[in-house]
């Protein structure tokens, strides 16, 4: 799955939402989140993010790794 990390916080550009073919990117109060159970790993969202907030799960930078769980947690409560 893909993960949205810190650069999205308080920016919420939403370009990724328009790209996602399965509509699995959800908008929270301060950032967007990817639903890990719905993401089909197409990669379409990653290059359109203006702040490079989106990473494939194994590429999430060390300091932002907690965001993988945060994406899953937010989406599990939808
Ligand atoms: Fe949606 Fe594809 Fe991005 Fe997954 S990788 S969130 S399916 S655009």
Backbone and ligand atoms as CSV (ligand in chain L), in Angstrom:
chain,resi,resn,atom,element,x,y,z
A,1,UNK,N,N,0.824,-1.191,0.000
A,1,UNK,CA,C,0.000,0.000,0.000
A,1,UNK,C,C,0.868,1.254,0.000
A,2,UNK,N,N,0.255,2.359,-0.260
A,2,UNK,CA,C,0.956,3.638,-0.210
A,2,UNK,C,C,0.543,4.375,1.061
A,3,UNK,N,N,1.405,5.286,1.503
A,3,UNK,CA,C,1.170,6.033,2.742
A,3,UNK,C,C,1.325,7.522,2.483
A,4,UNK,N,N,0.482,8.306,3.113
A,4,UNK,CA,C,0.641,9.762,3.043
A,4,UNK,C,C,1.295,10.205,4.352
A,5,UNK,N,N,2.353,10.993,4.229
A,5,UNK,CA,C,3.140,11.386,5.396
A,5,UNK,C,C,3.061,12.888,5.686
A,6,UNK,N,N,3.913,13.297,6.577
A,6,UNK,CA,C,3.873,14.642,7.144
A,6,UNK,C,C,3.739,15.852,6.204
A,7,UNK,N,N,4.370,15.832,5.029
A,7,UNK,CA,C,4.253,17.041,4.182
A,7,UNK,C,C,2.808,17.418,3.846
A,8,UNK,N,N,1.901,16.474,3.953
A,8,UNK,CA,C,0.487,16.773,3.654
A,8,UNK,C,C,-0.189,17.576,4.755
A,9,UNK,N,N,0.333,17.468,5.973
A,9,UNK,CA,C,-0.330,18.101,7.119
A,9,UNK,C,C,-0.520,19.602,6.895
A,10,UNK,N,N,-1.761,20.040,7.035
A,10,UNK,CA,C,-2.166,21.436,6.880
A,10,UNK,C,C,-2.016,21.967,5.455
A,11,UNK,N,N,-1.736,21.075,4.504
A,11,UNK,CA,C,-1.665,21.519,3.111
A,11,UNK,C,C,-2.903,21.018,2.375
A,12,UNK,N,N,-3.110,19.693,2.452
A,12,UNK,CA,C,-4.292,19.090,1.843
A,12,UNK,C,C,-4.539,19.569,0.423
A,13,UNK,N,N,-3.554,19.412,-0.415
A,13,UNK,CA,C,-3.667,19.846,-1.813
A,13,UNK,C,C,-4.773,19.119,-2.582
A,14,UNK,N,N,-4.937,17.826,-2.258
A,14,UNK,CA,C,-5.992,16.988,-2.861
A,14,UNK,C,C,-5.764,16.558,-4.312
A,15,UNK,N,N,-4.637,16.872,-4.907
A,15,UNK,CA,C,-4.385,16.436,-6.293
A,15,UNK,C,C,-4.453,14.912,-6.372
A,16,UNK,N,N,-3.996,14.244,-5.318
A,16,UNK,CA,C,-3.985,12.774,-5.297
A,16,UNK,C,C,-5.388,12.195,-5.379
A,17,UNK,N,N,-6.335,12.869,-4.753
A,17,UNK,CA,C,-7.704,12.358,-4.700
A,17,UNK,C,C,-8.274,12.219,-6.118
A,18,UNK,N,N,-7.968,13.191,-6.966
A,18,UNK,CA,C,-8.478,13.154,-8.338
A,18,UNK,C,C,-7.817,12.056,-9.169
A,19,UNK,N,N,-6.607,11.672,-8.801
A,19,UNK,CA,C,-5.873,10.655,-9.567
A,19,UNK,C,C,-6.245,9.227,-9.198
A,20,UNK,N,N,-6.660,9.019,-7.961
A,20,UNK,CA,C,-6.852,7.651,-7.480
A,20,UNK,C,C,-8.023,6.958,-8.193
A,21,UNK,N,N,-7.735,5.845,-8.887
A,21,UNK,CA,C,-8.774,5.155,-9.660
A,21,UNK,C,C,-9.794,4.403,-8.804
A,22,UNK,N,N,-9.442,4.173,-7.542
A,22,UNK,CA,C,-10.367,3.421,-6.689
A,22,UNK,C,C,-10.917,4.258,-5.528
A,23,UNK,N,N,-10.665,5.564,-5.580
A,23,UNK,CA,C,-11.183,6.483,-4.548
A,23,UNK,C,C,-10.902,6.016,-3.125
A,24,UNK,N,N,-9.641,5.671,-2.887
A,24,UNK,CA,C,-9.300,5.192,-1.539
A,24,UNK,C,C,-8.507,6.206,-0.736
A,25,UNK,N,N,-8.520,7.478,-1.186
A,25,UNK,CA,C,-7.837,8.528,-0.425
A,25,UNK,C,C,-8.908,9.379,0.265
A,26,UNK,N,N,-8.811,9.417,1.584
A,26,UNK,CA,C,-9.835,10.081,2.393
A,26,UNK,C,C,-9.277,11.331,3.071
A,27,UNK,N,N,-10.116,12.346,3.164
A,27,UNK,CA,C,-9.693,13.629,3.719
A,27,UNK,C,C,-10.004,13.717,5.214
A,28,UNK,N,N,-8.971,13.982,6.006
A,28,UNK,CA,C,-9.155,14.170,7.439
A,28,UNK,C,C,-9.143,15.647,7.771
A,29,UNK,N,N,-9.029,15.976,9.046
A,29,UNK,CA,C,-9.022,17.376,9.465
A,29,UNK,C,C,-7.805,18.128,8.952
A,30,UNK,N,N,-6.643,17.462,9.019
A,30,UNK,CA,C,-5.405,18.166,8.675
A,30,UNK,C,C,-4.620,17.551,7.535
A,31,UNK,N,N,-4.996,16.342,7.119
A,31,UNK,CA,C,-4.262,15.694,6.028
A,31,UNK,C,C,-5.145,14.646,5.369
A,32,UNK,N,N,-4.644,14.098,4.286
A,32,UNK,CA,C,-5.371,13.023,3.603
A,32,UNK,C,C,-4.734,11.701,3.995
A,33,UNK,N,N,-5.515,10.639,3.897
A,33,UNK,CA,C,-5.043,9.312,4.288
A,33,UNK,C,C,-5.404,8.306,3.203
A,34,UNK,N,N,-4.544,7.305,3.032
A,34,UNK,CA,C,-4.808,6.233,2.069
A,34,UNK,C,C,-5.293,4.997,2.816
A,35,UNK,N,N,-6.383,4.436,2.346
A,35,UNK,CA,C,-6.945,3.215,2.949
A,35,UNK,C,C,-6.121,2.018,2.467
A,36,UNK,N,N,-5.392,1.378,3.371
A,36,UNK,CA,C,-4.499,0.282,2.963
A,36,UNK,C,C,-5.223,-0.943,2.407
A,37,UNK,N,N,-6.467,-1.104,2.791
A,37,UNK,CA,C,-7.213,-2.263,2.311
A,37,UNK,C,C,-7.826,-2.024,0.939
A,38,UNK,N,N,-7.857,-0.768,0.523
A,38,UNK,CA,C,-8.478,-0.422,-0.758
A,38,UNK,C,C,-7.460,-0.029,-1.824
A,39,UNK,N,N,-6.297,0.440,-1.399
A,39,UNK,CA,C,-5.254,0.873,-2.337
A,39,UNK,C,C,-4.802,-0.313,-3.186
A,40,UNK,N,N,-4.738,-0.101,-4.505
A,40,UNK,CA,C,-4.333,-1.177,-5.413
A,40,UNK,C,C,-2.889,-1.003,-5.909
A,41,UNK,N,N,-2.141,-0.142,-5.216
A,41,UNK,CA,C,-0.719,0.052,-5.520
A,41,UNK,C,C,-0.450,0.495,-6.952
A,42,UNK,N,N,-1.339,1.282,-7.517
A,42,UNK,CA,C,-1.134,1.699,-8.908
A,42,UNK,C,C,-0.054,2.772,-9.036
A,43,UNK,N,N,0.176,3.516,-7.946
A,43,UNK,CA,C,1.219,4.537,-7.960
A,43,UNK,C,C,0.827,5.861,-8.584
A,44,UNK,N,N,-0.407,6.004,-9.024
A,44,UNK,CA,C,-0.833,7.229,-9.718
A,44,UNK,C,C,-0.791,8.472,-8.838
A,45,UNK,N,N,-1.015,8.305,-7.563
A,45,UNK,CA,C,-1.071,9.463,-6.662
A,45,UNK,C,C,0.306,10.044,-6.367
A,46,UNK,N,N,1.295,9.206,-6.325
A,46,UNK,CA,C,2.619,9.633,-5.863
A,46,UNK,C,C,3.211,10.820,-6.629
A,47,UNK,N,N,3.271,10.767,-7.957
A,47,UNK,CA,C,3.904,11.883,-8.679
A,47,UNK,C,C,3.096,13.186,-8.722
A,48,UNK,N,N,1.817,13.137,-8.443
A,48,UNK,CA,C,1.032,14.378,-8.532
A,48,UNK,C,C,1.043,15.176,-7.232
A,49,UNK,N,N,1.540,14.580,-6.162
A,49,UNK,CA,C,1.589,15.321,-4.895
A,49,UNK,C,C,2.642,16.424,-5.005
A,50,UNK,N,N,2.236,17.698,-4.793
A,50,UNK,CA,C,3.169,18.817,-4.969
A,50,UNK,C,C,4.264,18.877,-3.910
A,51,UNK,N,N,4.070,18.140,-2.811
A,51,UNK,CA,C,5.070,18.192,-1.738
A,51,UNK,C,C,5.707,16.826,-1.437
A,52,UNK,N,N,5.506,15.876,-2.362
A,52,UNK,CA,C,6.080,14.534,-2.194
A,52,UNK,C,C,5.778,13.925,-0.830
A,53,UNK,N,N,4.503,13.920,-0.498
A,53,UNK,CA,C,4.071,13.362,0.790
A,53,UNK,C,C,3.722,11.888,0.688
A,54,UNK,N,N,3.660,11.350,-0.537
A,54,UNK,CA,C,3.173,9.988,-0.723
A,54,UNK,C,C,4.312,9.026,-1.068
A,55,UNK,N,N,4.331,7.913,-0.343
A,55,UNK,CA,C,5.406,6.932,-0.512
A,55,UNK,C,C,4.850,5.520,-0.556
A,56,UNK,N,N,5.493,4.652,-1.331
A,56,UNK,CA,C,5.165,3.234,-1.264
A,56,UNK,C,C,5.602,2.784,0.125
A,57,UNK,N,N,4.897,1.816,0.678
A,57,UNK,CA,C,5.122,1.464,2.092
A,57,UNK,C,C,6.574,1.204,2.469
A,58,UNK,N,N,7.309,0.553,1.578
A,58,UNK,CA,C,8.699,0.246,1.927
A,58,UNK,C,C,9.632,1.434,1.717
A,59,UNK,N,N,9.100,2.517,1.145
A,59,UNK,CA,C,9.930,3.698,0.892
A,59,UNK,C,C,9.646,4.860,1.830
A,60,UNK,N,N,8.766,4.656,2.805
A,60,UNK,CA,C,8.455,5.745,3.737
A,60,UNK,C,C,9.725,6.081,4.524
A,61,UNK,N,N,10.137,7.354,4.508
A,61,UNK,CA,C,11.356,7.727,5.234
A,61,UNK,C,C,11.229,7.395,6.729
A,62,UNK,N,N,12.335,7.038,7.292
A,62,UNK,CA,C,12.425,6.649,8.698
A,62,UNK,C,C,11.612,7.540,9.639
A,63,UNK,N,N,11.804,8.830,9.518
A,63,UNK,CA,C,11.173,9.755,10.474
A,63,UNK,C,C,9.654,9.858,10.311
A,64,UNK,N,N,9.141,9.305,9.219
A,64,UNK,CA,C,7.687,9.387,8.993
A,64,UNK,C,C,7.015,8.021,9.036
A,65,UNK,N,N,7.705,7.025,9.522
A,65,UNK,CA,C,7.140,5.678,9.476
A,65,UNK,C,C,5.862,5.495,10.276
A,66,UNK,N,N,5.666,6.330,11.282
A,66,UNK,CA,C,4.441,6.220,12.080
A,66,UNK,C,C,3.210,6.552,11.237
A,67,UNK,N,N,3.418,7.240,10.126
A,67,UNK,CA,C,2.275,7.618,9.288
A,67,UNK,C,C,1.604,6.420,8.617
A,68,UNK,N,N,2.344,5.353,8.430
A,68,UNK,CA,C,1.738,4.164,7.822
A,68,UNK,C,C,0.605,3.655,8.714
A,69,UNK,N,N,0.885,3.576,10.016
A,69,UNK,CA,C,-0.153,3.139,10.956
A,69,UNK,C,C,-1.254,4.185,11.074
A,70,UNK,N,N,-0.865,5.455,11.006
A,70,UNK,CA,C,-1.859,6.528,11.128
A,70,UNK,C,C,-2.847,6.503,9.958
A,71,UNK,N,N,-2.351,6.202,8.760
A,71,UNK,CA,C,-3.243,6.091,7.599
A,71,UNK,C,C,-4.241,4.953,7.814
A,72,UNK,N,N,-3.716,3.806,8.260
A,72,UNK,CA,C,-4.573,2.641,8.470
A,72,UNK,C,C,-5.602,2.899,9.571
A,73,UNK,N,N,-5.143,3.549,10.627
A,73,UNK,CA,C,-6.022,3.805,11.770
A,73,UNK,C,C,-7.172,4.739,11.387
A,74,UNK,N,N,-6.837,5.826,10.696
A,74,UNK,CA,C,-7.884,6.764,10.297
A,74,UNK,C,C,-8.917,6.063,9.411
A,75,UNK,N,N,-8.439,5.260,8.479
A,75,UNK,CA,C,-9.342,4.598,7.542
A,75,UNK,C,C,-10.163,3.485,8.188
A,76,UNK,N,N,-9.649,2.913,9.262
A,76,UNK,CA,C,-10.401,1.846,9.937
A,76,UNK,C,C,-11.587,2.412,10.697
A,77,UNK,N,N,-11.567,3.718,10.900
A,77,UNK,CA,C,-12.661,4.352,11.650
A,77,UNK,C,C,-13.695,5.020,10.743
A,78,UNK,N,N,-13.545,4.845,9.441
A,78,UNK,CA,C,-14.473,5.507,8.508
A,78,UNK,C,C,-15.851,4.856,8.556
L,1,LIG,FE1,FE,-5.023,5.263,-5.068
L,1,LIG,FE2,FE,-3.196,4.154,-6.659
L,1,LIG,FE3,FE,-2.461,5.958,-4.842
L,1,LIG,FE4,FE,-3.254,3.537,-4.050
L,1,LIG,S1,S,-1.410,4.009,-5.269
L,1,LIG,S2,S,-3.872,5.509,-3.163
L,1,LIG,S3,S,-4.835,3.077,-5.575
L,1,LIG,S4,S,-3.768,6.328,-6.629
